[in-house]
Structures are given as structure tokens and as C-alpha cells.
């Protein structure tokens, strides 16, 4: 639990974060049920060309995408087209044996392994011809052993959420990006320029950066494909535009405002995208088969700030880092998106959110 005092001046705090080279640029949004409480965008989306970060600048959301994937799955469960206790063998063949259910995948209780996923990306210029299903098959073949018996322990897994994307496709009859765009994002008034599975406009898309003096930079040749590594720009190493191989585990591209529309919906008495039953599942605390509580609901991680419980999802990877939160009791939500892998987004939200909760 973090007990540090809130930032007295959120704007000054964020200005200083950029001035101290903690990130080239960022977007921050705090919202309540009635709308925006505070919004900030500052710094640079592109250091070399001095392109400013704006509210319309898109960034990679990486694993923050998983919560949206969970919404899609829960919609299909509410419609009776999928079931929490279904084993996923009917949707995709895996090497992990029985017991891999939809519920366990959502809660990271499936025992599916989680190898380092940093190379599960491809350059943006190759996206039109990229074969996602072949990429998933290759990952499953390369990592066939479970990390734990299903249901026995919390084990975070990107592969697990990649598999949930196939569950959505089989249950809906649509591609995963199409289903989420039409059934989750569009009903919330979120347009592709704000949030989606494609870079809507390269001119408005931020470049991601690695800190020059960081372990990630030292190990970059082992962790990141050579073709994605750009040039140094001051204290930062540029990462070239790319997509994740699996949209369901980390493929969303968008803005803080786009995620803000989703968060605001979750602060309302009734959600546009989840019925009452599905919404209860969305925040239901999960347990192992032995009854031990795990820090997960069916789509959120759980945390606490100065005595206030919150739900959150963090995302980070090749040049980007972000996190979104919902504080149920004060009915406040927040999201920060940055174009630096090493930016401490958790500390950022811990410092800022207390001013609005």
C-alpha cells in the first residue's frame, strides 16, 4: 500500500517528470462519472522532429489491452455464446492439457506459461500481411509446458490472453479486432482515431523510446528485433513503429481520452457494454482451487492507495508504458500513457490520483 502524499499541483508534477527526463512525453486523465476532472498532455511525441504530445497523439497500450479483451469475453458469456467453465479446446488446440478454462485464463489461474514476449512484435510496415494465427501456433509449439497445474496458482500469462482472443473469434464468428471495435469500442463512442487495433495516422502516433542508461538498452539486442531499434536522440533510443503479434494480449493503440471513455462507462450506475451480471463478474475477486485469494478479478488486477481499493491494468513494452485505474468508492478513474518503457507509471498515479479521490 502506498501512503505517500498526493501531488499538490498535478500539472507542476507532470511538467517536472518530463523536465527530469523520466519520459519524452505523456498523457494523463482523471475522470468522474460526470466527465473530466483533470487532463494533461505534455512533452514530445517525436524528439527528432520536435513533434509535441497532444490529446490526439496515439500510443501503444500493450497489456492495458487485456482488460478490454476481458470485456469482450464477458459480453459473449452474458449472451450464452461462451461459458466461464468451458475448456478452450473447442476454440484452439493447445499443448497444455485439460483444465484450461475461460475463467482461469481471465484470472491468470490457467497455469499457461509466460515466456518473455518482447519479440512477439512485427514492424508496422509488415502488418498488412502478418499471419497472427501462425504466430500463435509457433509460440505454443515453442512453449508447450505448463507453469503450474490449472487453478492452483496465480501465474500471469500473455499467452493466456492471446488464447482468449481465439475464444472471442470462435464464439462471435468475427475476427477479434472486428468484434471489439464493433461491440465494445463503438457503443462507447470511441472512434478508431482514439482507440483501436491499428495506427490510425502515423503523423499522430508517438515514437516509443528506451532510456539510454538502462538495463533494457544494454540488453536490447537480446530482447528486441534489430529492425525495430532506431537511433539515439539525446538520452533516448528510438523504437520504430510496430504492432504486437497478438491483439488480444496487447494490441490496442490509442489515447488517454479513448481509454477515458471506457473508464467513464465503468463509473456509471449502468454500463453500456456490460449487463449487470457481466459487470459483477468483471470485478469479482478470484481464488485458487484451494480457496486462496489472488490479486485478480475477471479482467482487473487489484490494489490499494492510501486505504482506497482500486482496480488497475498496467501495460508496457517496446518504448511505451501506461496504466489505468478505477477507484470504486469515490467513483474516480485515471489513466496515464507514456512513450518511455522505463517510466514509473505506478508511482505517477500514486502521486496524482490522491488529488482527485
GIBELVEN-V947409 format. One record per residue. N is the residue number from 1. RES is the residue in three letters. PSI is psi in degrees with one decimal (999 if undefined). BURIAL is + if it has 9 or more other ideal C-beta (glycine too) atoms within 8 Angstrom, else -. Layout:
# GIBELVEN-V947409
n:N res:RES psi:PSI burial:BURIAL
n:N res:RES psi:PSI burial:BURIAL
This chain:
# GIBELVEN-V947409
n:1 res:UNK psi:132.5 burial:-
n:2 res:UNK psi:130.0 burial:-
n:3 res:UNK psi:13.8 burial:-
n:4 res:UNK psi:147.5 burial:-
n:5 res:UNK psi:151.7 burial:-
n:6 res:UNK psi:155.8 burial:+
n:7 res:UNK psi:130.6 burial:+
n:8 res:UNK psi:-33.6 burial:-
n:9 res:UNK psi:95.3 burial:-
n:10 res:UNK psi:-40.1 burial:+
n:11 res:UNK psi:-43.0 burial:-
n:12 res:UNK psi:-38.8 burial:+
n:13 res:UNK psi:-45.6 burial:+
n:14 res:UNK psi:-39.0 burial:+
n:15 res:UNK psi:-42.6 burial:+
n:16 res:UNK psi:-34.8 burial:-
n:17 res:UNK psi:-43.2 burial:+
n:18 res:UNK psi:-41.6 burial:+
n:19 res:UNK psi:-31.7 burial:-
n:20 res:UNK psi:10.3 burial:-
n:21 res:UNK psi:39.5 burial:-
n:22 res:UNK psi:-21.8 burial:-
n:23 res:UNK psi:146.5 burial:+
n:24 res:UNK psi:-39.5 burial:+
n:25 res:UNK psi:166.5 burial:+
n:26 res:UNK psi:162.6 burial:+
n:27 res:UNK psi:137.8 burial:+
n:28 res:UNK psi:139.0 burial:+
n:29 res:UNK psi:129.3 burial:+
n:30 res:UNK psi:132.1 burial:+
n:31 res:UNK psi:155.9 burial:+
n:32 res:UNK psi:-178.3 burial:+
n:33 res:UNK psi:-28.9 burial:-
n:34 res:UNK psi:-8.2 burial:-
n:35 res:UNK psi:-160.3 burial:-
n:36 res:UNK psi:131.8 burial:-
n:37 res:UNK psi:-36.4 burial:-
n:38 res:UNK psi:140.7 burial:+
n:39 res:UNK psi:141.0 burial:+
n:40 res:UNK psi:138.7 burial:+
n:41 res:UNK psi:132.8 burial:+
n:42 res:UNK psi:167.9 burial:+
n:43 res:UNK psi:-152.2 burial:+
n:44 res:UNK psi:134.7 burial:+
n:45 res:UNK psi:-28.1 burial:+
n:46 res:UNK psi:108.5 burial:+
n:47 res:UNK psi:-43.6 burial:+
n:48 res:UNK psi:-43.3 burial:-
n:49 res:UNK psi:6.0 burial:-
n:50 res:UNK psi:49.2 burial:-
n:51 res:UNK psi:121.1 burial:-
n:52 res:UNK psi:147.8 burial:-
n:53 res:UNK psi:131.5 burial:+
n:54 res:UNK psi:171.5 burial:-
n:55 res:UNK psi:-20.4 burial:+
n:56 res:UNK psi:-2.2 burial:-
n:57 res:UNK psi:129.8 burial:+
n:58 res:UNK psi:149.9 burial:+
n:59 res:UNK psi:164.7 burial:+
n:60 res:UNK psi:132.8 burial:+
n:61 res:UNK psi:-17.8 burial:+
n:62 res:UNK psi:-129.9 burial:+
n:63 res:UNK psi:-10.4 burial:+
n:64 res:UNK psi:-20.3 burial:+
n:65 res:UNK psi:-26.8 burial:+
n:66 res:UNK psi:-35.5 burial:+
n:67 res:UNK psi:-36.2 burial:+
n:68 res:UNK psi:-37.2 burial:+
n:69 res:UNK psi:-42.2 burial:+
n:70 res:UNK psi:-39.1 burial:+
n:71 res:UNK psi:-45.1 burial:+
n:72 res:UNK psi:-44.4 burial:+
n:73 res:UNK psi:-44.7 burial:+
n:74 res:UNK psi:-32.5 burial:+
n:75 res:UNK psi:-45.9 burial:+
n:76 res:UNK psi:-31.6 burial:+
n:77 res:UNK psi:-43.6 burial:+
n:78 res:UNK psi:-31.4 burial:+
n:79 res:UNK psi:-1.9 burial:-
n:80 res:UNK psi:14.4 burial:-
n:81 res:UNK psi:-6.6 burial:-
n:82 res:UNK psi:165.3 burial:+
n:83 res:UNK psi:143.2 burial:-
n:84 res:UNK psi:-36.5 burial:+
n:85 res:UNK psi:5.4 burial:-
n:86 res:UNK psi:134.6 burial:+
n:87 res:UNK psi:147.8 burial:+
n:88 res:UNK psi:4.5 burial:+
n:89 res:UNK psi:-26.9 burial:+
n:90 res:UNK psi:-16.3 burial:-
n:91 res:UNK psi:-37.4 burial:+
n:92 res:UNK psi:139.4 burial:+
n:93 res:UNK psi:129.4 burial:-
n:94 res:UNK psi:163.9 burial:+
n:95 res:UNK psi:10.7 burial:-
n:96 res:UNK psi:-2.1 burial:+
n:97 res:UNK psi:-170.8 burial:-
n:98 res:UNK psi:166.0 burial:-
n:99 res:UNK psi:-1.3 burial:+
n:100 res:UNK psi:91.6 burial:+
n:101 res:UNK psi:165.4 burial:+
n:102 res:UNK psi:-45.7 burial:+
n:103 res:UNK psi:-48.2 burial:+
n:104 res:UNK psi:-33.6 burial:+
n:105 res:UNK psi:-44.3 burial:+
n:106 res:UNK psi:-37.3 burial:+
n:107 res:UNK psi:6.9 burial:+
n:108 res:UNK psi:40.0 burial:+
n:109 res:UNK psi:12.6 burial:+
n:110 res:UNK psi:-20.4 burial:+
n:111 res:UNK psi:0.8 burial:+
n:112 res:UNK psi:137.3 burial:+
n:113 res:UNK psi:168.2 burial:+
n:114 res:UNK psi:70.0 burial:+
n:115 res:UNK psi:157.5 burial:-
n:116 res:UNK psi:122.7 burial:-
n:117 res:UNK psi:11.4 burial:+
n:118 res:UNK psi:-25.6 burial:+
n:119 res:UNK psi:1.2 burial:-
n:120 res:UNK psi:55.3 burial:+
n:121 res:UNK psi:163.8 burial:+
n:122 res:UNK psi:150.2 burial:-
n:123 res:UNK psi:147.4 burial:+
n:124 res:UNK psi:-32.9 burial:+
n:125 res:UNK psi:-16.0 burial:-
n:126 res:UNK psi:0.7 burial:-
n:127 res:UNK psi:-36.5 burial:+
n:128 res:UNK psi:-27.0 burial:-
n:129 res:UNK psi:8.0 burial:-
n:130 res:UNK psi:136.9 burial:+
n:131 res:UNK psi:97.1 burial:-
n:132 res:UNK psi:-41.4 burial:+
n:133 res:UNK psi:-36.9 burial:-
n:134 res:UNK psi:-37.0 burial:-
n:135 res:UNK psi:-42.5 burial:+
n:136 res:UNK psi:-43.1 burial:+
n:137 res:UNK psi:-39.6 burial:-
n:138 res:UNK psi:-39.4 burial:-
n:139 res:UNK psi:-42.8 burial:+
n:140 res:UNK psi:-39.7 burial:+
n:141 res:UNK psi:-34.0 burial:-
n:142 res:UNK psi:-19.9 burial:-
n:143 res:UNK psi:71.1 burial:+
n:144 res:UNK psi:-6.7 burial:-
n:145 res:UNK psi:136.9 burial:-
n:146 res:UNK psi:152.5 burial:+
n:147 res:UNK psi:-20.5 burial:+
n:148 res:UNK psi:162.8 burial:-
n:149 res:UNK psi:139.8 burial:-
n:150 res:UNK psi:131.2 burial:+
n:151 res:UNK psi:-7.8 burial:+
n:152 res:UNK psi:-21.6 burial:+
n:153 res:UNK psi:150.6 burial:-
n:154 res:UNK psi:121.0 burial:+
n:155 res:UNK psi:104.7 burial:+
n:156 res:UNK psi:138.4 burial:-
n:157 res:UNK psi:115.5 burial:+
n:158 res:UNK psi:-38.1 burial:+
n:159 res:UNK psi:-39.4 burial:+
n:160 res:UNK psi:-44.5 burial:+
n:161 res:UNK psi:-27.0 burial:+
n:162 res:UNK psi:-41.9 burial:+
n:163 res:UNK psi:-35.0 burial:+
n:164 res:UNK psi:-30.2 burial:+
n:165 res:UNK psi:-37.6 burial:+
n:166 res:UNK psi:-34.1 burial:+
n:167 res:UNK psi:-45.0 burial:+
n:168 res:UNK psi:-43.5 burial:+
n:169 res:UNK psi:-44.1 burial:+
n:170 res:UNK psi:-40.0 burial:+
n:171 res:UNK psi:-30.9 burial:+
n:172 res:UNK psi:-24.6 burial:+
n:173 res:UNK psi:7.5 burial:-
n:174 res:UNK psi:161.7 burial:-
n:175 res:UNK psi:153.8 burial:-
n:176 res:UNK psi:-50.2 burial:+
n:177 res:UNK psi:-37.1 burial:+
n:178 res:UNK psi:-45.6 burial:-
n:179 res:UNK psi:-49.5 burial:+
n:180 res:UNK psi:-42.1 burial:+
n:181 res:UNK psi:-44.7 burial:+
n:182 res:UNK psi:-31.4 burial:+
n:183 res:UNK psi:-16.1 burial:+
n:184 res:UNK psi:-52.0 burial:+
n:185 res:UNK psi:-50.7 burial:+
n:186 res:UNK psi:-42.7 burial:+
n:187 res:UNK psi:-20.9 burial:-
n:188 res:UNK psi:4.1 burial:+
n:189 res:UNK psi:19.3 burial:-
n:190 res:UNK psi:117.4 burial:+
n:191 res:UNK psi:159.9 burial:-
n:192 res:UNK psi:-27.9 burial:-
n:193 res:UNK psi:-18.9 burial:-
n:194 res:UNK psi:-34.6 burial:+
n:195 res:UNK psi:130.4 burial:+
n:196 res:UNK psi:-167.8 burial:+
n:197 res:UNK psi:19.2 burial:+
n:198 res:UNK psi:149.8 burial:-
n:199 res:UNK psi:111.8 burial:+
n:200 res:UNK psi:-29.5 burial:+
n:201 res:UNK psi:108.1 burial:-
n:202 res:UNK psi:-29.3 burial:-
n:203 res:UNK psi:-21.3 burial:-
n:204 res:UNK psi:11.4 burial:+
n:205 res:UNK psi:127.9 burial:+
n:206 res:UNK psi:148.0 burial:+
n:207 res:UNK psi:142.0 burial:+
n:208 res:UNK psi:155.9 burial:+
n:209 res:UNK psi:147.4 burial:+
n:210 res:UNK psi:144.8 burial:+
n:211 res:UNK psi:133.5 burial:+
n:212 res:UNK psi:-43.0 burial:+
n:213 res:UNK psi:77.8 burial:-
n:214 res:UNK psi:158.2 burial:+
n:215 res:UNK psi:-40.4 burial:-
n:216 res:UNK psi:-40.6 burial:+
n:217 res:UNK psi:-41.8 burial:+
n:218 res:UNK psi:-35.8 burial:-
n:219 res:UNK psi:11.9 burial:-
n:220 res:UNK psi:-34.3 burial:+
n:221 res:UNK psi:-26.0 burial:-
n:222 res:UNK psi:-26.7 burial:-
n:223 res:UNK psi:-24.2 burial:+
n:224 res:UNK psi:136.7 burial:+
n:225 res:UNK psi:136.7 burial:-
n:226 res:UNK psi:-36.2 burial:-
n:227 res:UNK psi:-11.8 burial:-
n:228 res:UNK psi:-6.6 burial:+
n:229 res:UNK psi:119.5 burial:+
n:230 res:UNK psi:-147.6 burial:-
n:231 res:UNK psi:164.1 burial:-
n:232 res:UNK psi:138.9 burial:-
n:233 res:UNK psi:90.7 burial:+
n:234 res:UNK psi:-130.2 burial:-
n:235 res:UNK psi:13.7 burial:-
n:236 res:UNK psi:145.9 burial:+
n:237 res:UNK psi:124.0 burial:+
n:238 res:UNK psi:135.5 burial:+
n:239 res:UNK psi:130.1 burial:+
n:240 res:UNK psi:154.8 burial:+
n:241 res:UNK psi:139.7 burial:-
n:242 res:UNK psi:171.2 burial:+
n:243 res:UNK psi:152.0 burial:+
n:244 res:UNK psi:148.5 burial:+
n:245 res:UNK psi:-25.7 burial:+
n:246 res:UNK psi:105.5 burial:+
n:247 res:UNK psi:-29.9 burial:+
n:248 res:UNK psi:-27.9 burial:+
n:249 res:UNK psi:-10.0 burial:+
n:250 res:UNK psi:27.4 burial:+
n:251 res:UNK psi:-2.1 burial:+
n:252 res:UNK psi:141.8 burial:+
n:253 res:UNK psi:127.7 burial:+
n:254 res:UNK psi:-159.6 burial:+
n:255 res:UNK psi:164.2 burial:+
n:256 res:UNK psi:-36.2 burial:+
n:257 res:UNK psi:-38.0 burial:+
n:258 res:UNK psi:-49.2 burial:+
n:259 res:UNK psi:-31.5 burial:+
n:260 res:UNK psi:-35.6 burial:+
n:261 res:UNK psi:-38.6 burial:+
n:262 res:UNK psi:-45.9 burial:+
n:263 res:UNK psi:-41.7 burial:+
n:264 res:UNK psi:-37.9 burial:+
n:265 res:UNK psi:-37.9 burial:+
n:266 res:UNK psi:-11.5 burial:+
n:267 res:UNK psi:-9.6 burial:+
n:268 res:UNK psi:157.3 burial:+
n:269 res:UNK psi:-35.4 burial:-
n:270 res:UNK psi:134.1 burial:-
n:271 res:UNK psi:144.9 burial:+
n:272 res:UNK psi:-32.7 burial:-
n:273 res:UNK psi:-12.9 burial:+
n:274 res:UNK psi:129.8 burial:+
n:275 res:UNK psi:178.4 burial:-
n:276 res:UNK psi:-42.3 burial:-
n:277 res:UNK psi:-46.2 burial:-
n:278 res:UNK psi:-36.7 burial:+
n:279 res:UNK psi:-36.6 burial:+
n:280 res:UNK psi:-40.3 burial:-
n:281 res:UNK psi:-36.2 burial:+
n:282 res:UNK psi:-30.3 burial:+
n:283 res:UNK psi:18.8 burial:+
n:284 res:UNK psi:122.8 burial:-
n:285 res:UNK psi:135.5 burial:-
n:286 res:UNK psi:156.8 burial:+
n:287 res:UNK psi:156.8 burial:+
n:288 res:UNK psi:172.6 burial:+
n:289 res:UNK psi:-22.3 burial:-
n:290 res:UNK psi:-2.4 burial:-
n:291 res:UNK psi:1.6 burial:-
n:292 res:UNK psi:134.0 burial:-
n:293 res:UNK psi:136.4 burial:-
n:294 res:UNK psi:155.6 burial:+
n:295 res:UNK psi:48.0 burial:-
n:296 res:UNK psi:146.4 burial:+
n:297 res:UNK psi:-161.5 burial:+
n:298 res:UNK psi:60.0 burial:+
n:299 res:UNK psi:-17.2 burial:+
n:300 res:UNK psi:152.5 burial:+
n:301 res:UNK psi:161.0 burial:+
n:302 res:UNK psi:141.3 burial:+
n:303 res:UNK psi:-173.6 burial:+
n:304 res:UNK psi:138.2 burial:+
n:305 res:UNK psi:116.1 burial:+
n:306 res:UNK psi:43.0 burial:+
n:307 res:UNK psi:-3.2 burial:-
n:308 res:UNK psi:115.9 burial:+
n:309 res:UNK psi:147.9 burial:+
n:310 res:UNK psi:158.6 burial:+
n:311 res:UNK psi:143.9 burial:+
n:312 res:UNK psi:162.3 burial:+
n:313 res:UNK psi:128.4 burial:+
n:314 res:UNK psi:153.1 burial:+
n:315 res:UNK psi:141.1 burial:+
n:316 res:UNK psi:153.2 burial:+
n:317 res:UNK psi:-135.9 burial:+
n:318 res:UNK psi:78.5 burial:+
n:319 res:UNK psi:3.8 burial:+
n:320 res:UNK psi:154.4 burial:+
n:321 res:UNK psi:135.6 burial:+
n:322 res:UNK psi:164.9 burial:+
n:323 res:UNK psi:143.8 burial:+
n:324 res:UNK psi:150.8 burial:+
n:325 res:UNK psi:154.3 burial:+
n:326 res:UNK psi:126.4 burial:+
n:327 res:UNK psi:104.6 burial:+
n:328 res:UNK psi:-42.1 burial:-
n:329 res:UNK psi:-51.2 burial:-
n:330 res:UNK psi:-3.5 burial:-
n:331 res:UNK psi:59.8 burial:-
n:332 res:UNK psi:144.8 burial:+
n:333 res:UNK psi:158.7 burial:+
n:334 res:UNK psi:159.0 burial:+
n:335 res:UNK psi:137.3 burial:+
n:336 res:UNK psi:135.7 burial:+
n:337 res:UNK psi:131.6 burial:+
n:338 res:UNK psi:157.7 burial:+
n:339 res:UNK psi:47.7 burial:+
n:340 res:UNK psi:124.5 burial:+
n:341 res:UNK psi:-40.4 burial:+
n:342 res:UNK psi:2.7 burial:+
n:343 res:UNK psi:132.0 burial:+
n:344 res:UNK psi:84.4 burial:-
n:345 res:UNK psi:-29.5 burial:+
n:346 res:UNK psi:-46.1 burial:-
n:347 res:UNK psi:-35.9 burial:-
n:348 res:UNK psi:-49.6 burial:+
n:349 res:UNK psi:-36.1 burial:+
n:350 res:UNK psi:-37.6 burial:+
n:351 res:UNK psi:-35.1 burial:+
n:352 res:UNK psi:-40.4 burial:+
n:353 res:UNK psi:-28.5 burial:+
n:354 res:UNK psi:-21.6 burial:+
n:355 res:UNK psi:-14.9 burial:+
n:356 res:UNK psi:-5.3 burial:+
n:357 res:UNK psi:999 burial:+
